């Protein structure tokens, strides 16, 4: 079997043609993710040996996909992190007040400069379980803020007295419906209700547009975010496992 890289994928071939593919993503936190087709332990192991380049390889599997999990385990992967899938009603958080935002300037990313918000986003994501070390490029940021980006549901909080960002909420308007991509407060502002108030502001816009539910994901070990999602009426509807294969 021969394995070669073709653009963003690796292909395994034998005498009869292609027998397997691994699609690759080097994430901004330095993790190398791969998705395999077909899910076959021997093939996956061979592809990982080629594409890993001495680095760990990561992949994801739905918590209910036990067959895939067995094949990944046989290929040398072990589960490292668990993430819950949530669904949230819009109505609960949409009724939260904005008292915690007093003294802060609130606006879309463009108001404060996309590059400045990108740097703040790097600092925030690097502090989230599973994303530590995150440093995005301007190109990645531009690609991420494509068709699903809507500044009306992307409130950013700036503290003019301290000259720093205080928090941010990001809702992606995807084809399947709104998805909460981020809710956060910077370290000095945590425990003051800033994140909840920003979430309420974004959700009021969604309510005005007629949306009733929002999807999101949360690391199972992130107790702060879990508490906020529960306060907003969120419920866990599934999950995924992040697997790692060491070289």
C-alpha positions in Angstrom: 0.0 0.0 0.0 1.3 3.5 -0.9 0.3 6.7 0.9 0.7 10.1 -0.6 -0.4 13.7 0.3 -2.7 15.5 -2.2 -3.4 19.1 -1.1 -5.2 18.9 2.3 -5.7 15.1 2.3 -3.7 11.9 2.4 -4.6 9.0 0.1 -3.8 5.3 0.5 -3.6 3.3 -2.7 -3.0 -0.2 -3.8 -2.9 -1.8 -7.2 -6.7 -1.4 -7.6 -6.7 2.4 -6.9 -7.6 4.4 -3.8 -8.5 2.4 -0.7 -8.7 5.2 1.9 -8.5 8.9 2.6 -7.6 11.1 5.6 -8.6 14.7 5.5 -6.3 16.9 7.5 -6.7 20.1 9.5 -3.8 21.7 11.5 -5.8 23.7 14.0 -4.7 27.1 15.3 -3.9 25.6 18.7 -1.3 23.3 17.1 -3.4 20.1 17.1 -3.4 18.0 13.9 -6.8 16.7 13.3 -7.7 14.0 10.7 -11.0 12.5 9.5 -10.8 9.0 7.9 -12.8 7.2 5.2 -13.4 4.3 5.5 -13.2 3.7 9.2 -10.9 0.7 9.3 -8.3 0.3 12.0 -5.5 -1.0 9.9 -6.0 1.6 7.3 -6.3 4.4 9.9 -3.1 3.3 11.6 -1.2 3.4 8.3 -2.5 6.8 7.4 -1.6 8.2 10.8 1.9 6.9 10.5 2.3 8.8 7.3 0.6 12.1 8.1 1.6 12.4 11.7 5.2 13.4 11.0 6.2 12.6 14.6 3.2 14.5 16.0 0.1 13.3 17.8 -2.9 12.9 15.6 -6.4 13.9 16.8 -9.9 13.0 15.6 -13.5 13.1 16.9 -16.3 10.5 17.2 -19.9 10.9 18.3 -20.5 9.4 21.7 -23.0 7.0 20.3 -20.8 5.8 17.4 -19.4 2.8 19.4 -18.3 1.0 16.3 -16.1 3.9 15.1 -14.7 4.2 18.6 -13.7 0.5 18.6 -11.9 1.0 15.3 -10.1 4.1 16.5 -9.0 2.2 19.6 -7.7 -0.6 17.5 -5.7 1.9 15.5 -4.0 3.2 18.6 -6.3 6.1 19.5 -7.3 6.9 23.1 -10.1 9.1 24.4 -8.7 12.4 25.8 -11.6 14.9 26.0 -15.4 14.8 26.1 -17.6 17.6 24.8 -21.4 17.8 25.4 -23.8 19.0 22.7 -26.5 21.3 24.1 -29.7 22.9 23.0 -30.9 26.1 24.6 -34.2 28.0 24.5 -33.9 31.6 23.4 -36.6 32.9 25.7 -34.8 32.4 29.1 -31.6 34.3 28.4 -33.4 36.9 26.3 -35.1 38.1 29.5 -31.9 38.7 31.4 -31.0 42.3 32.2 -27.9 44.3 31.3 -27.0 45.8 34.6 -23.6 44.1 34.5 -22.7 46.0 31.3 -22.9 49.4 33.0 -19.8 51.4 32.1 -18.9 49.2 29.2 -19.1 49.9 25.5 -21.0 47.2 23.6 -20.8 46.8 19.9 -20.0 44.4 17.0 -16.4 43.5 16.3 -16.1 46.2 13.5 -16.6 48.9 16.2 -13.4 47.9 17.9 -11.4 46.7 15.0 -11.4 43.1 13.7 -7.7 42.6 14.4 -8.0 43.7 18.0 -11.0 41.4 18.5 -9.1 38.5 16.9 -6.2 39.0 19.4 -8.7 39.1 22.3 -10.3 35.9 20.9 -6.9 34.2 20.8 -6.5 35.0 24.5 -10.0 33.8 25.4 -9.8 30.5 23.4 -6.3 29.7 24.8 -8.0 29.7 28.2 -10.7 27.2 27.2 -10.3 23.5 27.9 -9.3 21.7 24.7 -8.1 24.9 23.0 -5.1 26.0 25.0 -2.3 27.4 22.9 -4.8 28.8 20.3 -3.3 31.4 18.0 -5.2 32.1 14.8 -4.0 33.8 11.6 -5.7 36.7 9.9 -6.6 34.3 7.1 -8.2 31.8 9.4 -10.2 34.5 11.1 -11.5 35.9 7.8 -12.5 32.4 6.6 -14.2 31.7 9.9 -16.2 34.9 9.7 -17.8 34.0 6.4 -21.4 33.4 5.5 -22.5 32.5 9.1 -21.2 35.7 10.6 -23.7 38.3 11.7 -22.5 41.3 13.8 -26.0 41.8 15.3 -25.6 38.6 17.4 -21.9 39.1 18.1 -21.8 41.6 21.0 -18.3 42.6 22.2 -17.8 44.5 25.5 -15.0 47.0 25.9 -14.0 48.6 29.2 -12.9 52.2 28.3 -11.7 52.9 31.8 -9.3 50.0 31.8 -8.6 50.1 28.1 -9.3 46.4 27.5 -12.0 44.0 26.4 -14.3 42.6 29.0 -16.2 39.9 27.2 -17.8 38.6 24.0 -20.6 36.4 22.7 -20.5 34.9 19.2 -23.6 33.4 17.6 -23.1 31.8 14.1 -26.2 32.0 11.9 -25.8 28.6 10.2 -28.2 27.0 7.7 -29.4 24.7 10.4 -30.1 27.5 12.8 -28.3 29.7 15.3 -25.2 28.1 17.0 -23.6 29.7 20.0 -19.9 29.6 19.2 -18.5 31.5 22.2 -19.7 33.1 25.4 -17.0 34.5 27.7 -15.8 37.2 30.1 -12.1 38.2 30.4 -10.5 37.0 33.7 -10.9 40.3 35.7 -14.7 40.4 34.8 -15.7 36.9 35.6 -18.3 36.4 38.3 -19.8 39.8 37.6 -22.5 38.7 35.2 -20.9 40.2 32.1 -21.0 37.0 30.0 -24.7 36.4 30.9 -25.7 39.9 30.1 -24.0 39.7 26.7 -25.7 36.4 26.0 -29.0 38.0 26.9 -28.4 40.8 24.4 -27.6 38.4 21.5 -30.6 36.2 22.4 -33.0 39.2 22.4 -32.0 39.8 18.7 -32.7 36.1 18.0 -36.1 36.3 19.7 -37.0 39.4 17.7 -36.2 37.3 14.5 -38.4 34.5 15.6 -35.8 31.9 16.7 -36.7 29.7 19.6 -33.6 27.4 20.0 -29.8 27.7 19.8 -27.3 24.8 19.6 -23.9 24.8 21.2 -21.1 22.7 22.5 -19.2 22.7 25.8 -16.3 20.8 27.2 -17.5 18.5 29.9 -14.8 19.8 32.3 -15.8 23.5 31.8 -17.9 23.9 34.9 -18.3 27.7 34.5 -19.8 27.5 31.0 -21.8 24.4 32.0 -23.4 26.4 34.9 -24.2 29.3 32.6 -25.8 27.0 30.0 -27.9 25.4 32.6 -29.0 28.8 34.0 -30.1 29.6 30.4 -32.3 26.5 30.4 -29.9 24.4 28.2 -30.1 20.7 28.1 -27.5 18.1 27.0 -28.6 16.3 23.8 -25.5 14.4 22.9 -21.7 14.6 22.8 -18.5 13.8 21.1 -15.1 12.3 22.2 -11.8 13.8 21.2 -9.3 11.0 20.5 -5.5 11.3 20.4 -3.0 8.9 18.8 0.6 9.4 19.9 3.5 8.8 17.5 
